[in-house]
Amino acid sequence: MTSPPASPTASVINRRNLLRYGTAAGAAAAISPAVSAPASAADTRHAPRVLPAPTPIPGGLAPGLHVFAPGPPEVTLPFSSVQLQGLDVEPSVITNYTGTTAMAFHVGSAIGSDGARYNLETDMRAIQGGYIAADGSRRHGTFGFI
């Protein structure tokens, strides 16, 4: 079965765009839980405050991308060609951290509203626990990495 040709205006998702926008989405997901809401809906005198950010893990898959790909090293993701790095690789994206990390790699395809078929590959993680923030304070939080 062949896919219908993509229209000239269809968005192209390549590895660079996937990493660029995936990193931006992951950063947004990690930062959003750090913004606390006012004490009550009736109390509008206090603006939301931003809690100190966690420190990213050193290293990673690429410069500025502080994430590793844990999993059996014999597995290579089909579209990005990323080879998983072993079962002893750090799944969290923050350092000075104690807690739980859940992760999943999803692989498949999707058909857009224009009828074109798109390859889909995601790396999703949920992180919850205590950490030492970049300012040295001890914090507890829940983060998402998409």
C-alpha positions, 0 to 999 in steps of 0.5 A: 500500500502506498501513501498518497503524496503530501501536499506542497503545504504539508508540514515536514517532520524531520529529526531536527524539527522533532528534536527541536520542538520535542525539546521545547515541549519537554521544557514547557512540560517541565516548567509548568508544574513549577508555577504555583497557583495563588492560595485561593481563587478569591485571593488575587493579590498574590501573583503566581510564583516560579519555583527554582528550576531543577538542574539538568543531568550532565551529558546527553544524546546531543549538545544541549539535549540533556536526555539519554535513551535507556533500554536494551541496546539491541533496540534501534528506534525505526525513524530516528535511528536512535539506538537505546543505550542500555538498562543502566542509563539514567531515565531522568532528565534532572540531577540531584534527584530521588524519586520515580521515573516512568517512561515509554517510547511510542512508534507508529504512523498517523494519517493527517487530515490531508491524507498523508501518512506520517511516521510517529516516534515519541519519548515520554517520561513522567518524573516525580520526587525530591530534588536539589534545585539549581539555587541549592534549595531542596524541592519536591515536584512532578515533571513531564518530558514529551 
